[in-house]
Amino acid sequence: MATVELEGVSKAYGAHRAVHELSLAVASGESVALLGPSGCGKTTTLNMIAGFLDPDAGHIRIDGRPVSGVPPYRRNIGMVFQHYALFPHLTVADNLAFGLRMRKVDRSEIARRVGGALDLVHMGGLERRYPRELSGGQQQRVALARALVVEPAVLLLDEPLSNLDAKLRQAMREEIVDLQQRLGITTIFVTHDQEEALAIARRIAVMDAGRVEQIGTPEAIYGRPRTEFVARFIGEANLLPGEVVGSEPGGLRVRIDVGPLILAPPEAGIKPGDRVLVMIRPEKVHVRPARAGAPGNRIEATVKSVSFLGAVTRCHLTAGAQELIVTTGDPANLPAAGERAVLEWGVEDCRLLAGSRG
């Protein structure tokens, strides 16, 4: 399989900079997600890799070879589009065979590859059906098989699951992971769905306003975000503004704006006097009745609401003007709405982010 490298790639539409000096390296056989909100530049980036758009600046290399000016059909890629783009007047088999015929592949080889690709996505026996006769999940599988039948070095997926219902989307996530691992194919996919990216990708590139905010494993992106944007966009986060007032062997002392001193792990580049955000994921916070608790990282708050959601119970609280969220799998002894509570968390369960919006 091929490597994919983007170096200082930019693309603008008039005065709007869709992608700005983006650099990214995808290793052979790796699965990488481009994740971000609508308009962040992720689909534009994918289309430049595919060859449907030319970058205004920078370089794109596939397997070490520059692809500037190389048309899509000569880049050895397979692509699955958001709306599948199946030919409605062609059968499943003919949809898969189309790209092979354009490549002048022998008829017997076409039959072999079509059959093999359909077996890969569990669609064997449906060769003669038309797209209109297929469910959404089956159409998605056909689109995936059509991308794979050309035996590409790189697989590109643009919001591949966005048109499926929640239950089917989860099942197809698992199938894509299994397929990517079995084939070992270099895969880049675009999504705005953080759960989808966390479930499928080996690494995630979080994008905002045409730039990559952070690249890392799903665990690192979720547990150790580097910016406020990443912390807010990936999952849910409690972000407490404060100021670093000192240090000690166990970490940095922070006076949070809602009152108490807390201790946080040291963070590169953050020093006493800096304004910071203390980030704590909702599942890392423990809620106690106000009379309970011991010295440590703790603040008092008022419970606004308690919602049972099946696997977890969600608490919304306020500490002064600060809104807070706590999720727990053990709702026993939670304070009721209107009651005072103490929120506690470990030093290792929070993270300091530079800067603050106040």
Secondary structure, 3 states (H helix, E strand, C coil): CCCEEEEEEEEEECCEEEEEEEEEEECCCCEEEEECCCCCCHHHHHHHHHCCCCCCEEEEEECCEECCCCCHHHCCEEEECCCCCCCCCCCHHHHHHHHHHHCCCCHHHHHHHHHHHHHHCCCCCCCCCCHHHCCHHHHHHHHHHHHHCCCCCEEEEECCCCCCCHHHHHHHHHHHHHHHHHHCCEEEEEECCHHHHHHHCCEEEEEECCEEEEEECHHHHHHCCCCHHHHHHCCCCEEEEEEEEEEECCEEEEEECCCCEEEECCCCCCCCCCEEEEEECHHHCEEEECCCCCCCCEEEEEEEEEEECCCCEEEEEEECCEEEEEEECCCCCCCCCCCEEEEECCHHHEEEEECCCC
